[in-house]
Amino acid sequence: MFPAARRHGGGSVTLRVLICDERPLVSDGLTDLLRTEPDMQVVGCADTEPLALNLLRTTSPDVLLAGLRHGGTIGLDFVRRVMSSDDREAALVVYAPGTKPDDRVDDILRAGAAGVLAAGAGRDELLMAIRAVARGQAMLSPTVARRLVDWYRAKGGPNAEDARRDPAIDELTPREREVLTLTATGLSAEEAAQRMFIRLATVRTHLYRVRCKLQLRDRAQLVTYAYQAGLMT
């Protein structure tokens, strides 16, 4: 089920997508691609950060699809501003050239992006990411995920150790820890409820309490924290 998507006659679901890219040709190409999908509607295109933030408020998209460029005006600060916006309800999917396994991808996830794709992601991967984040799931390109896992393992740096030493994680109840782990595996709240044989509202309550205790804003940060804290392998 798409919690934020709009339903029309006959129960069909339409995902409203806002595209943000400094390159008009890229925006046009993405627009043409998404318009061929019966369950998607492009509600606007922006080539600057101010325009994107304005359209985010006025068009109420379900998903914001943004292209990040090194040295461009649409970058990590833009992601942070989007995720901290009081008017934001859209899930954010970022596609970044190169997406090297460095602090940049880690920072994008920490900032709250629900999906990170490599610039060379194909059509099916892009559509899958949009639909996944609209369901409340997290989505990484296989190449991004592989490089990020390798980078974390090689780095083994202070971030992972700090998370393991974080006393807040000891405040989680067994149920809250289970919900966090299932969320980190990519399950939606509905799927976690089915797996745990509990009500959906109960899962959402657990997720809310986990976010409060760990001071995390959204699903992407929950997933990152779970891996850094050693709950996932």
N, C-alpha and C positions, 0 to 999 in steps of 0.2 A: 504493500500500500504506500502511496505517496502522500505523506502527511501535509505537505505544503502545496501540492499541486492542485490545479483547478479541475473540477469535474464538470462536464457538460452533459447535454442530453444523451441518454443511453448509458450513462455511467462511464464514458470514456475519460481518460486522464490526459490533460495537456500540461506539459512542463514549459514554463515560461523561462526563456534563457536570455540573459544580457551578455553581449560580447564586448570585451574591452581589449583592444590591441592598437598600438600606434601605427600599424601598417594597414592602410585601407585594403590592399589586395588580400591580406590574410583575413580581415574581417568579412570582406565580400565572399571569399571562398567558404568560410565557416557558415555564413548566412545561407548561402546556396545549399550547402550540405544539410544543415539542420532543417531547412524548409521542406526537404524531401521526406522527413520523418513525421508520420501522422500524429505522434504524441508529443511533438515539440513545436514551440512557437517562439521565434526570435522577437523580443519586445524592444530591442534597441541595440545600437552599436556606439561605442565611444572610443575616441583616439587620444583622450587626455584624462588625467586623473579627476579634475573637477567635474568634467562632463559625466564620467562614470559614476561618481558619487551622487550627482544630481539625478541621473537616470535610476540609480539604485533606490532612491527615495520615491521617485514618481512613477516607476513602472512595476514595482514590487515583483521582481523576478524570483523564481524558485532556485535558479542556479546562475551564478556569475562565472563566466568563462573568461579568464584573463591570461594574456601573454606577457611574461616578464622578460625584460631585456637588460643585459648588463649596460649600465650607463644611461638607460632610458628613463623617462619620467614615470613610467609604470614599473615599480619595483617593490622591494620588500616593505618599504614604508607604506606603500599603497595597500598592501595586504593587511598590514596592521591597522590602518585607518578604516578599511572596510570592516574588519572583524570587530572593531571597537565602536562602530557606528550604532547609535540607538535605533536607527531605522532598518538595520539589517535583519532580514529573515532568510536571505538566500544562502545556500551552500556555495562554497568557493572552490572552483577547480582551476589550478594554475598549470600552464604548460610553459616550460622554460628551456631555452636553447642550451644544450649541453647537459644540464642537470647533473653536474659532477657530484660525486659522493663526498661533499664537503659541508661546511657549516651552513652554506646557503640553503640546501634542501632541508637541513635540520631546522633552520630558522623559519623557513616557510611553514613547516609543520607546526612549530611552536607558536607561530603567529595565528594559527587556527585554520589554515586551508584544509579542506576535506579531501582534496585530491591533488596529486602532482603527477603530471605527464611529461615525458620526454618530448622534445620538439618534433621528433620523428614518429610520434605515435600515429597509428593508422586510424582509419575511419571507425572500425568496429570498436577499437579500444577507447576512442573518444566518446562514442555514443554510450558505451557501457559505463564509463566514468560518470557521465551526466546523470544517467538513470540511477546509478548506485548512490551517489551523494544525495540525490533527491529523496532516496529512501532512508537517509540518515546513516549510510555506511561510509567508510573511508575507502579511497581508491588510489593506488600507486601503479604507475607503469611497471611491468615486470623488470625492465632494465633499471629503473630508478630504485625499486625495492631491492634488487640484487646488489646494486652498488652501495645502497645505504646500509644494508646488513653487513656487507664486507667492511665498510668504513667503520661502523660501530664496533665490530669485532677487532679490527686492527687498532682502532683508537683506544678503546677500553679506558677512556680518559676520565676526568673528574666528574663529568656529567652523570655517567652511569653510577659511579661510586656515591655521588651526592644523593642520587635518587634512592639507592639502597639504604643509605643512612637516614633518609628522611623519616623522622618519627611519626609523621602524619599517616604513613601507610600502616603503622601498627594500630591505628585507631579504626581501621576498616573492620567491619564485621565479616564473618566467613561468607555471608550472602553477598555483601558488597564487593568483596574480593572476587567472588565467582562471577558476578556481573561484569566487573572490570575486565577480567580475563576473557570472557566470552566476547565482550565488545572489541577487545584487541585482536581477536581472531577474525573480525570482520562481520560478525553477526549483527543484524538489526535488533532493535528492542523487541520487536514481535517474535523474531526467531529465538532470542534469548529466553523470552517468556515460555515459549513452547519447550525449549530444551530443559528449563528448570521446573516446568509444570507449575508455574505461578502466573498470576494475572499480569497483563501488560502494564497496568497502572502501578503495580508493585515494582516492576523492573525500572520504570521511569523514576519512581521515588528513590530507589537504590542509586541510580545514576546521578540524580540530583544531589544526594547526600555525599556520594564519592567526589563529585566535582567540588562541592563546598569544602570537604575535609582536605582535599589535595590542592585546592585553589586553582582548579583548571577550568577553562571556559567551555570547551566543546569536545566532541568525539575525537578529533584528530589529536588533541593534546592528551586525552586519555590513552590513546593507542601508543603514542610516543612514550608516555610515562611508564606504561606497563612493560614495555621492552627495556627501558632504561633501569627500571626497578628490579629486573630479573624475573618478573612473573612469567615472561614469555621467552621461549628459546627458538 
